[in-house]
Amino acid sequence: MTDLFQMVNATAIQNNPIEALRTFLDREAGVEAARQVDKMRFVGYVLELGYDTAKIITSDPYKLAVGGIPRGSFLIMTPVSAGSAPPHFTLLRVTGVSPTPLSNQVQQTYFELHKKSMPELDRWTQSELQWGALDCDVLGMFYADPTNMQRLAFSGDVNNVVSAHRYKVFAPDEALLKVIVNGTVKPEQQFEIGRLRTMECGLSSNGGVSNIPVSISIRDFRGCRTAMFGKTRLGKSNVVKLIAQGFLEATKPERNVGQLIFDINGEYANDNPQDGNKSIRSAYKDSCHVYALTKREGTDSKPLRLNFYEQPDSCISVIASLLLQDSRTSIYIKGFSSVELPSIASILAKPIEARDRDVRKIQIYWAILKKGGFVENATRLKQLGLRGANAYNFTPSFSKALREAAYKFADIDSPPEHPQSLAELVAELEVIAAFAAEKPKDKALNSTGSGEPILDAHDMAMLRFLAPSSGAGPSMLLPYARLYHAPDASNFVDEILDLLDAGQTVILDLGSATDEIRRYFADMLSKSIFSHQEAKFVSNALGIHFVQLYFEEAHNLFPPDSRDLTGVYARFAKEGAKFHIGMVYSTQSPSTINKELLAQTENFFVGHLSSQDETKSLSRVQVAFDGIEEDILRAKTPGYMRMLTMSHRFVIPVQAHRFEAVAS
């Protein structure tokens, strides 16, 4: 009857990957009957078994025959006699060495032998001393899905625990390792990312080298959140390139995934011949488009510029960071660097009669830009409509009394007509600045209906920078105007959105930018993409189109103590999947990332971490990493990662491939 059941089971699972288990056990039975210990994959028996952990007993000849059993390696546990049960095995992961019931006696024997300098052991003593025990975690079970016997299934628990003596433990062969590593990966859009590597040490006791490919499904990353953790120069960026490459290769027919890479070091847009680092752009020239702040030799790119006139609230902080970075520490420069400006949108949201003070701040800021060499698009500035539907004429609307007093102080008998251009605005504000600096208590500067000064502290700080009593003033901004500004810069946002809709990969080369400029571009484009995808969602136009974003130095964008759950990055974490927005974010430490984002992250790649606090932080947010913290702390080989994806229910140790272009 047992043979009949076995025959029925074999027929039912004929095309199921679990069939590799039946082949494996048949071969093991044959080599065991022939007493060919050196060919056996058997490693020992179960000494103690629970639902979460197991202790196994093994012997040196068994360990040597399978090439060693390093910590973190996979073992399989099977019943001695499965009977009529469908094929299945329990997956174990070795966590460490365990004491045996005879550990004290063994240590005493070793002590006596070494004390007597005994050169050889007798056969009986050697047989006794070669046994040991290993602790293992029970990761779950592989079995044929009862609802579809052609499909492999995995559960994170076990269906039953019986007496320990009824189990055998084996080191899986290559076929079973492929089932363990790749058996549950979604079959669609698979991409090989590396090779299985259970230990950092490259020396095996039998000289064998693992050659088990590790595959991922791009479907696991599309519209999902992926984290890259690990110290610098250990392979995070290489894995990011592999994932981006996976999208480029897997979506060739449909071109339904657009990718945007914020390249803060220029390594995705530019080749680095010194270390053999090839860029995504050069490997996929037809699908990649580079926007660069500074054009680099040998890289085709479009200019990436800011429009400092039309984004005053964010661009003034960019100017401040550039000034402070260049060690500009004069008092009037520090004063200007601390100024905050309203956004154009916030001004337009106010009634026209309540806009004067805010509009005047923007005008003083524009005058500084004009004097600093920033080219304006006057037509676009007039069309902003800061004073309503009428064409904006650059008039700061100072009172007649103030203009007369200021021009008289400048030895000009009567004020000219109100400014009609930026150049005229600069001239008038220089007169007002000189008057305010010398006559701060003058009645004309303090006569308002509200009783408040006409010019507040922010206005005065900007006027002192516009017309300083000593120093370069706005002329020191001239290098920034050449490098970062363009009067029509806002057009590139629409271009990038169109490219992403077409399934192209866009790389923003921000290698020469400050943190403020990087944050500016990240914020602006992230908000635009979110709004774009949200609008498509509302109009039911998303279809199967996705956008994938790549962020480096993610701790700057997702700080751990941020309580803002309405910002664009928090919305990516909470709503990104709904709007078909996925992201890959990289940073050195899990503890530097917002817990809300970590809790929503589906995929992880973890390299070397040097702090126990970091590994504990990781295992707290993702329980699958519990038990492998020591391995993460010790391993420092570049490209050696602990990987967890949506398809994998447990962590896979993988040596990632070095990024190379795929031959077409």
VOTISE-846067 format. One record per residue (C-alpha): x, y, z. Coordinates in pm, whole numbers, plus 50000, padded with zeros to 5 digits. Each point is the difference from the previous one (the first is absolute). Example, Ala and Ser with C-alpha at 12.3 -4.5 7.8 and 13.67 -1.06 7.14 Angstrom:
BEGIN
512304955050780
501375034449934
//
This chain:
BEGIN
500005000050000
502875023950082
501494994449656
496625008349848
499795032750193
503535009049894
499174993049638
496865021850018
501945028550163
502784997449741
497455002849719
498205029550161
503165021150040
501624990749672
500555036349893
500385014750347
503465012450113
499494979650321
500664969249784
503695008250054
499524987750358
498874965449888
502984996949765
502315012050278
498694975150260
500164970949753
503635007849928
500805003650370
498464966250072
502234984849732
503315014650121
499104991850361
499334963649907
503374999349821
501665016050307
501525027549782
500255025750279
502045024449791
497095003149752
497245003650258
498205032950071
498824986650335
501275021550288
498324986150310
496994994250217
497655022250193
500855002050369
497325024750104
497155015049798
497515028450049
497825021349774
502635027649977
503364983650070
501744966749965
503194984550134
501714974449780
502834975650069
502634995349733
503454985249950
503235011749836
499934975349705
496505012049908
501015036650020
503134994049792
498054981049737
497645029449934
502775026150000
499345013650347
496975014350174
500595037350052
497785021750213
497105012749792
499984970249764
496784982049908
499204964350106
496894979549929
498204977350245
497874971249874
498044972350173
501744966250015
496894984549851
497555023949832
497434972749939
497075013149802
500825036950063
500705021149691
503695009449950
501095028350230
502995011450199
500655024050286
502605026949937
502585006850272
502615027350027
503104993450211
500455026350271
502864986450207
501684971750187
498124984150288
501284980250298
499254962949999
499044979250304
503614987950009
501705033849952
501605000450343
501414965049960
501355008449653
501765031050131
501514979750282
501304974349750
501575027449783
501615015250305
501584967150106
501224992049648
501635033849944
501484999850346
501734967049922
500975012549649
498514968849853
500815000949622
497174977849881
496584989450115
498864964450014
497074991249777
497524997750285
500905034450140
500005015849655
496564986049931
498715014750324
501535034649952
498895006649640
496325004050091
498515034250065
496715018949994
498715030349808
497205024350080
497645008349716
497045022849934
496924983749848
499175022649703
496964981349869
498934972649760
500124994049625
497254977849862
497724994549705
496985022950019
497024977350083
497725021749782
502354997249704
502524971750021
501985014949711
500855030850206
502665003550271
498875015050330
501855013150305
498675006650349
501735018850277
498974973550251
499934962050018
496884978649999
501154975850269
502834991950239
500554963550093
502754982050187
503485011549904
501194964849911
497554998849708
501945025949797
503205001049798
501925031449906
501775005349667
502065026649829
498005007649683
501614993349664
500085024849713
496524991149874
498425004350342
501905032450065
498505013849680
496584990550132
500745016750335
501425031949851
497915004549686
497034976650036
497605026350134
501175029049778
497285012349770
500604984949656
499265032649818
502825024249916
502754980650178
503515014350006
503164983650138
501525023150260
502824978550137
501124966750144
499144983150327
502755005950256
499344985750343
503265011850154
502585027249942
502864975050016
500874987549653
501714968350126
497964967849997
501154968150166
499364980449680
501125027049760
496495006049867
498765034449897
496325008950008
498675007249654
496315003350082
498465029549813
497755023350201
497145015649809
497585028050079
496725008849838
499705035949886
496314996750088
501085000550367
501575034549958
497465016549771
497995024950203
501654987950325
502565013850246
503534985950004
502685008250259
503804998349955
501975000450326
503724996650058
503245018850036
501345019649706
502064983349723
498544965750070
497684996549703
496705018250063
500245020649681
500944969149800
496814982550115
497985031149913
501454998149648
499034963449980
496415007650098
499805028649750
501484976649739
497424973850093
497225024949925
501605009949669
500344963849891
496694986750135
497855028049858
501545002349653
496834989049815
497495021250195
502115029650117
497505004650280
502395010050280
501675034050001
503025004350230
501385031750158
503434997650167
501225028350224
503724995449938
501785019650273
503494987249913
499664998049622
500684962449994
496834989849817
500435026249727
503794998849950
502554972249954
502934998050240
502894983049813
502245000750310
498064972650178
498324984549698
496665014750100
497605000449704
496945022150017
496384991849926
499975028049743
502844986049790
498634964550022
496515010349886
500495031049787
496714996149815
497924998150317
501805024150234
499885037950005
502315021050216
499285034650140
503115015350153
500795031450197
503514999249857
500614983749663
502734973750017
502324990649720
498934968149824
496425000550137
497085011849789
497725020150224
497465027850009
500525029850233
498304998150338
499265034750126
497915018050260
497815030149937
501005021450296
497435026749919
496934977850001
500864978350304
501045026550256
499044980650313
502314970549925
502685016749788
500955026050260
501044971150228
502054986049711
501805033449966
500565000850377
501554965349999
502295009549711
501155031750175
500664982350328
501754971449821
502355025549844
500815012750352
498225033149954
499715011150362
499475037849993
497175012350219
497905012849710
500474966549816
498914980650308
496995022950029
499014994049639
500574962250039
497464998650283
497185016549802
496854979949931
497745008149706
496394990849923
499224977949703
498335013849690
497074976450062
499465012850356
499955036049876
497484992249727
497774983650262
499575033650179
497625028149901
501705025549773
499755027850262
501884978550256
503004991749781
502105031850017
502524989650264
500584965349856
500265013249645
502525026150111
502204972750153
499964981249671
500915032149813
503015006850223
501114964049947
499565003949622
502085031850007
502834981250171
499834972949733
499995025949721
503005018050145
501744966250054
499804991049631
496984976950000
498275003549663
496245004750024
497094991949774
498055032250050
496944987549814
499654969850228
500505021350312
497245023749888
497704970549932
500304988050359
497225024750082
501175009150350
497845031349991
497064984449825
499064996849636
501845031749896
503514997049861
502475001750284
502195031249966
502744994250262
498695028450218
500664995350375
497175024550085
501925021250249
498105030250129
500505034049839
501495013550321
502614972250020
501035003649637
500355037750029
502054997450320
502274972749862
500705017249667
500545033350173
502604982650224
501664987949676
500115036549870
497294993449743
497395027550004
496984979149908
499384962849970
499874985249649
497044980349871
499304967350180
502284971649880
498834981849687
502904975349969
502314980450223
502885023849927
497885029650114
498904980250306
503654994250093
500725037449970
497065009650222
500754974050266
503635011550019
498745034950080
497594986650262
502774978050148
502425029150042
497305021450161
498884972350237
503604993150105
500645036550093
496555010650117
498434969150162
497875021650234
498665022849729
496245005050015
499614990149634
501304964950081
497634995250291
496755016049891
497564972049923
496374995550086
500844969650212
502685017950196
502654974949886
503185010249812
499704999349623
503154978849982
500284970950243
503174981850108
499994976849696
499615029549763
502875018450166
502274969549989
499424996749625
500465037649938
503314999650189
501114971449772
498725018449689
501965031650084
502624992250266
502085027750153
503054978549923
500524966849828
499004984449669
496294995650068
498004983549718
503014997749769
501254970550204
496984980549868
501215001649640
501654965050001
496764984650129
498025016749723
502204983749737
499944965650162
496474995650129
497555024649847
497975001549680
497045023649944
497914972349838
501154971650227
496584987550105
499474983349661
502264970350089
497424986950248
497494994249721
502714983949786
500904975650277
496364991050064
499554992649628
503114977949999
498814980850306
496604994849836
501844985549700
501774974550222
503415016749975
502675002950269
500965035350105
503185006850197
500485032950183
503745005850030
500295020350322
503644991950062
501105036450033
496995012150197
499655009750364
497624981850233
497515028749965
499964997549622
499664962250010
497125003150243
498395026649784
500004978049688
498924969350196
497095018950157
498895016949680
500064969249780
498604976950268
497015023150050
499495002949623
500134962349951
497654993450290
497475025349867
500364986049648
499384964150110
497215010350235
498235018149715
500274968749784
498614979250286
497005023150040
499294998749625
500494962149996
502935003749759
502774982050193
499594967049819
503154979250040
502335030049998
502355005250299
502645024950110
503084988750191
502035025450201
503554995450130
501255020450298
503494999650150
500945014650340
496364993650086
500415011150362
499965035849871
496554994849848
498504976050257
501395011550339
499194976450289
498375026650220
497745014749734
496405002750115
498775014449671
497764973149855
498635022949728
503265006949813
500664984249664
502474974050132
497644988750274
497294997449735
502334978849786
500324976050291
496274998750075
498355005049660
502704993649741
498824964949912
496485012549933
501325025649753
502474975249842
503065017650146
502854978350124
503285010950148
503444986950085
501725019150279
503574996350122
501685010150322
502654986650235
497884994150308
496434987650059
499675021550313
500315032049793
496824992549805
496475009150103
498294970450169
496825005849801
501894994249675
501884970050140
496754984050108
498655003549646
503144986849825
499614966549825
503514992449866
503365002150177
503664997249897
502365001950296
503785001249982
502455004850286
498795019550302
502505007750274
497685007350291
497924976150208
497435027650042
499555001049623
499494962549964
497555000150291
498145028749839
499804979949678
498764967950166
497405019450197
498435014049686
500424968049795
499934968050206
501494979449715
503425014750090
499764987650358
502794974850058
502425011349729
501165032250165
503484986250075
500554990549636
499065035349888
502415014850254
502944978249894
499804997649620
501695028649809
500424986049650
498755024349732
496804987749838
499264974450274
496385007250092
497194985750210
496965002149776
496294998750083
497355006049734
496244996049981
500504965749841
502434988550269
498644991650344
503474997850150
503335017749949
502224988249714
503775006250024
501135010249652
503185011449830
498665025849756
501285000049645
502125029449891
497915022349777
500694995349630
498015007349689
498034970049876
500994989449651
497125006249762
//
